[in-house]
């Protein structure tokens, strides 16, 4: 769990673009593959140990190098911060 907020997206709480298409969990270390799709690093690394195809398209990847998606990581952190601030405000209002 990142920042104390549930990373589970089975209830659809996070936008799809913030979740890994393999794990359906909020990404903590998003990376993209040569076809431009983004995944959680650990999940796609495990996939690539046995495949050289994109899990999204089924097409052969040009290369297996993973590149950090820093912009998405920043957006996820910002969304988490906003949720934490909102939760803090709710708790303070209840006191």
Secondary structure, 3 states (H helix, E strand, C coil): CECCECCECCCCCCCHHHECCCCCEECCCEEECCCCCEEEHHHHHHHHCCCCECCCCCCECCCCCCEECHHHHHHHHHHHHHHHHHHHHHHHHHC
